[in-house]
Amino acid sequence: VVSFLCLAALFVGLDAFFIGTIQVLVYAGAVMVLFLFIIMLLDVRGDSRPVLHRLPLAARVIAIGLVLGGVASFLVRGRLPESKVATTAVGAALKPYAHQLFTTYLLPVQVLGFLLLIAMLGVIVLSKKASDQEDAA
């Protein structure tokens, strides 16, 4: 969820307010809630988790160094680099985008919605079968 929100913040930083808003509403809101709902339906037991090995010390030091280097370079410059993209009015770009979405790309959007629905129903059916077999045993 945090990465989806950060991606939306990047879109807002690029003056793409509509895409940033859609990112928050659709991905950070609906899709993540759907994934969390499906994970809760799976009813994973705590004792069956695989053991994860810890990262070596060198990998941790490199990752922390990269993050601190990025923060330091931002603090030294004091601002983000200027965008070379010409900005337009916020509402000017929405009408052609909406027209394309609801005419040209309507079928792919609906197919994707049905695929997500089928995946969710499949997880529900699989979790119901597993719980019914445990109750019978």
PETAJO-V765866 format. One line per field, one symbol per residue. phi: phi as a letter, one per 30 degrees, with the letter a starting at -180 (. if undefined). Layout:
phi = ???
//
This chain:
phi = .ddddddddddddcicddddddedddddcdddddddddddddhddddcdddcdddddddddddddddddddddddddiaddddcddccdddddddddddddccdcdddddddddddddddddddddddddddddddd
//
